Amino acid sequence: MFNGLVAYLDSIKARDPAPRSRWEILLYPGLLAVGMHRVAHWLFEADLFFLARFVNHFARFLTAIDIHPGARIGRHLFIDHGFGVVIGETAEIGDNVSIYQGVTLGGTDPANGIGGKRHPTLANDVIVGSGAQILGPVTVSARARIGANAVVTKDVPEGAVMVGIPARSTLVDASEYAREFIPYGTCNESFDPATQKVELLQCQLEQLQKQLAALVAERAAAAPVSEPAPRKGRSRA
């Protein structure tokens, strides 16, 4: 158990440059919210719904993070800052997912009035930027990045970078640049959320330049090599 906690703290430290030690991370509201959710979820699975809700409300009072006791959360979820994060009852979150402040994993009202899968599923290594809304029983595939304030209502393919309202995929694939953790799902480490659109346009331009260079090289390689014309020699008398 102790080793598991140390591994969890180290995974957060790898994704957040702010803490100087593991002790600081122990004070993070996201860590407290996830820890208390583990207790609430255990009570929920045991059909102790009132106690589960009590733990849930107490955690929300302390952290301003609302995780329904029924939500399923994998290993090493990192909720950075966390204020205003809402995670619905049937949400499912994989391993090593990062969520920033103001994110909602919201549900849709079933047309038949019967509760079912109403909330999103986030696969492993997903990053959800601040203020993003992921609504309904959609699937966000592994390594996808959801930009700040994006609204996602459809499935997201693996490695995609989604921006806008409604969210749409950019030309940038996360696999092209994400060798290590990069906050907000952007292309370089100098990202500022206030200039997200400019950053994404720069990423798209870089991708287009690479594609153009590859096409030029391919065309040059396929072009036939013309033989040099014979040189005309001087006639001697």
C-alpha positions in Angstrom: 0.0 0.0 0.0 2.8 2.4 0.9 4.6 1.6 -2.3 1.4 2.2 -4.3 1.0 5.6 -2.6 4.6 6.6 -3.4 4.2 5.5 -7.0 1.0 7.6 -7.2 2.8 10.7 -5.8 5.7 10.2 -8.2 3.3 10.0 -11.1 1.8 13.4 -10.1 5.2 14.9 -9.6 6.2 13.8 -13.1 3.2 15.7 -14.5 3.4 18.8 -12.3 6.6 20.9 -12.1 5.2 22.9 -9.0 5.8 20.5 -6.1 9.3 20.3 -4.5 8.6 17.1 -2.7 6.0 14.4 -2.2 4.9 16.0 1.0 3.5 19.0 -0.9 1.5 16.7 -3.1 -0.2 15.1 -0.1 -1.9 18.5 0.4 -3.4 18.6 -3.1 -7.2 18.8 -3.1 -7.3 16.4 -6.1 -5.4 13.8 -4.1 -7.8 14.1 -1.2 -10.8 13.9 -3.5 -9.6 10.8 -5.2 -8.7 9.1 -1.9 -12.1 9.8 -0.4 -13.8 8.7 -3.6 -12.1 5.3 -3.2 -13.9 5.0 0.2 -17.2 6.3 -1.2 -17.0 3.9 -4.2 -16.4 0.9 -1.8 -19.5 1.9 0.1 -21.5 2.4 -3.1 -20.5 -1.1 -4.3 -21.7 -2.5 -1.0 -25.1 -0.8 -1.5 -24.5 1.6 1.4 -25.7 4.5 -0.7 -26.4 7.0 2.0 -22.9 6.6 3.6 -21.4 6.7 0.1 -23.2 10.0 -0.6 -22.2 11.3 2.8 -18.5 10.7 2.0 -19.0 12.3 -1.4 -20.6 15.4 0.0 -17.9 15.8 2.7 -15.2 15.5 0.0 -16.9 18.1 -2.1 -17.1 20.4 0.9 -13.4 20.1 1.5 -12.1 20.1 -2.1 -14.9 21.6 -4.4 -14.5 18.4 -6.5 -17.6 16.4 -7.0 -17.0 12.7 -7.9 -20.1 10.6 -7.8 -19.5 7.4 -5.7 -20.5 5.2 -8.7 -17.8 6.5 -11.0 -15.0 4.1 -11.8 -11.5 5.5 -11.6 -8.3 3.7 -12.6 -4.8 4.2 -11.2 -2.9 7.5 -10.9 -5.7 10.0 -11.7 -4.3 13.5 -11.4 -6.8 16.3 -10.8 -4.7 19.5 -11.0 -6.1 22.4 -8.9 -9.5 20.7 -9.3 -11.9 23.5 -8.3 -15.2 22.9 -10.0 -14.5 19.4 -11.4 -17.6 17.2 -11.8 -17.5 13.5 -12.6 -20.8 11.7 -13.1 -22.1 8.4 -11.8 -21.4 6.2 -14.9 -18.1 7.8 -15.9 -15.1 5.5 -16.3 -11.6 6.8 -16.1 -8.5 4.8 -17.1 -4.9 4.9 -15.8 -2.7 8.0 -15.8 -5.4 10.4 -16.8 -4.9 14.1 -16.1 -7.8 16.5 -15.5 -7.5 20.2 -14.9 -9.9 22.6 -13.1 -13.4 23.2 -14.2 -13.8 20.0 -16.2 -17.2 18.2 -16.4 -17.6 14.6 -17.3 -21.4 15.0 -17.7 -24.3 12.8 -18.6 -27.3 12.9 -20.9 -30.9 12.2 -19.9 -32.0 8.9 -21.4 -35.0 9.2 -23.6 -36.7 6.2 -22.0 -36.2 7.5 -18.5 -34.2 4.4 -17.5 -30.8 5.1 -16.2 -27.8 3.5 -18.0 -24.5 4.5 -19.3 -24.9 8.3 -19.4 -21.4 9.6 -18.8 -18.0 9.5 -20.7 -15.3 6.9 -20.7 -11.7 8.1 -20.7 -9.0 5.7 -21.7 -5.5 5.6 -20.4 -3.2 8.7 -20.6 -5.9 11.1 -21.6 -5.4 14.8 -20.8 -8.4 17.1 -20.3 -7.7 20.8 -20.3 -9.3 23.3 -18.0 -12.9 24.1 -18.5 -13.5 21.3 -21.0 -16.9 19.6 -21.0 -17.2 15.9 -22.1 -20.9 15.1 -22.3 -22.8 11.8 -22.8 -21.7 8.2 -23.1 -18.8 9.0 -25.5 -15.4 7.4 -25.5 -12.2 9.4 -25.4 -9.5 7.0 -26.6 -6.0 6.5 -25.3 -3.5 9.4 -25.4 -6.1 11.9 -26.6 -5.9 15.6 -25.6 -8.9 17.7 -25.0 -8.1 21.4 -25.2 -9.2 24.0 -22.7 -12.9 24.9 -22.9 -13.6 22.3 -25.6 -17.1 20.7 -25.7 -16.9 17.0 -26.6 -20.1 15.2 -27.6 -18.8 12.5 -29.9 -16.2 9.8 -29.6 -12.6 10.9 -29.8 -10.0 8.7 -31.7 -6.8 7.6 -30.2 -4.1 10.3 -30.0 -6.4 13.1 -31.3 -6.1 16.7 -30.1 -9.6 18.2 -29.8 -10.4 21.9 -29.7 -13.5 24.1 -30.1 -17.2 24.1 -29.6 -18.2 21.6 -30.6 -14.8 19.9 -30.4 -13.1 18.9 -33.6 -9.8 17.2 -34.2 -6.8 19.3 -35.3 -4.3 18.1 -37.8 -1.9 17.4 -35.0 -1.7 13.8 -33.7 -0.5 13.4 -30.1 1.7 10.6 -31.2 3.8 13.0 -33.3 5.1 14.9 -30.3 4.0 13.5 -27.0 7.1 11.7 -25.9 6.6 12.9 -22.3 3.8 14.4 -20.4 2.8 17.8 -21.9 0.0 19.8 -20.1 -3.2 20.7 -21.9 -2.3 18.4 -24.9 -0.3 21.0 -26.7 2.7 20.6 -29.0 5.5 22.2 -27.0 6.4 22.9 -23.4 6.0 26.7 -23.7 2.3 26.5 -24.0 0.1 29.2 -22.5 -3.6 28.5 -22.3 -4.3 32.1 -23.3 -2.6 31.5 -26.6 -3.9 28.1 -27.3 -5.3 28.9 -30.8 -1.9 30.3 -31.9 -0.1 27.3 -30.5 -2.4 24.9 -32.4 -2.0 26.8 -35.6 1.7 26.6 -35.3 1.5 22.9 -34.8 -0.7 22.5 -37.8 1.8 24.6 -39.9 4.7 22.4 -38.8 2.7 19.3 -39.8 1.9 20.8 -43.2 5.5 21.7 -43.8 6.6 18.2 -42.9 4.0 16.7 -45.3 5.0 19.1 -48.1 8.7 18.3 -47.7 7.9 14.6 -47.8 5.8 15.0 -51.0 8.6 17.1 -52.7 11.2 14.4 -51.8 8.9 11.6 -53.0 8.3 13.4 -56.3 12.0 14.2 -56.8 12.8 10.5 -56.2 10.2 9.3 -58.7 11.2 11.8 -61.5 13.2 10.2 -64.3 16.9 11.1 -64.5 17.6 12.8 -67.8 20.9 11.9 -69.5 23.3 14.7 -70.3 23.4 15.8 -73.9 26.5 14.8 -75.8 29.1 17.5 -76.0 29.9 18.8 -79.5 33.6 18.5 -80.3 35.5 20.8 -82.6 36.3 19.3 -86.0 40.0 19.3 -87.0 41.0 20.1 -90.5 
